[in-house]
Amino acid sequence: MSLKWTDVLEIAIQLAESKPDVDPMSVNFVDLRKWVMELPDFDDKPEHSGEKILEAIQAHWIEERD
């Protein structure tokens, strides 16, 4: 399965698993975008990301940690 920017929940789960020591509330969008694109299953165009998508990923990541 390849991940797209719209797979915000699955991306958040993978980030929570791959970056257990990172506080998602302190992540800036530049790093978040880079980390998403580095996920092994991620396959989408960088220009398809936007602030709303990054906010949604971050919100789901925060929920995953709780």
C-alpha positions in Angstrom: 0.0 0.0 0.0 1.4 3.4 -0.9 0.6 6.4 1.2 -0.8 9.6 -0.2 -1.1 13.0 1.6 -4.8 12.3 2.1 -4.0 9.2 4.3 -3.6 11.4 7.3 -4.5 8.8 9.9 -2.2 6.1 8.6 0.7 8.7 8.2 0.1 9.8 11.8 0.3 6.2 13.0 3.5 5.5 11.1 5.1 8.7 12.5 4.1 7.8 16.0 5.7 4.4 15.6 8.8 5.7 13.8 9.4 8.7 16.0 8.4 7.7 19.5 10.6 10.3 21.2 9.2 13.2 19.3 6.5 15.4 20.8 4.1 16.0 17.9 2.9 19.3 19.5 6.4 20.7 19.1 7.0 19.7 15.5 7.2 22.4 12.9 5.6 21.8 9.5 8.9 21.9 7.6 10.1 18.8 9.6 6.7 17.2 9.6 6.6 17.4 5.8 10.1 16.0 5.4 9.4 13.1 7.8 6.2 12.2 5.9 8.1 12.1 2.6 10.7 9.9 4.2 8.2 7.2 5.3 8.9 3.9 3.4 5.4 3.6 2.1 4.9 7.2 1.1 4.4 7.9 -2.6 2.9 11.2 -3.4 4.1 14.5 -4.9 5.6 17.0 -2.4 3.5 19.8 -3.9 0.3 18.0 -3.0 0.9 18.8 0.7 -0.5 22.0 2.3 -1.0 23.5 5.7 -4.4 21.9 6.2 -3.1 18.4 5.5 -0.1 18.9 7.8 -2.4 20.2 10.5 -4.6 17.1 10.1 -1.6 14.8 10.3 -0.3 16.5 13.4 -3.7 16.4 15.1 -4.0 12.6 14.4 -0.4 12.1 15.6 -1.3 13.9 18.9 -4.3 11.6 19.3 -2.2 8.5 18.6 0.1 9.5 21.5 -2.8 10.0 24.0 
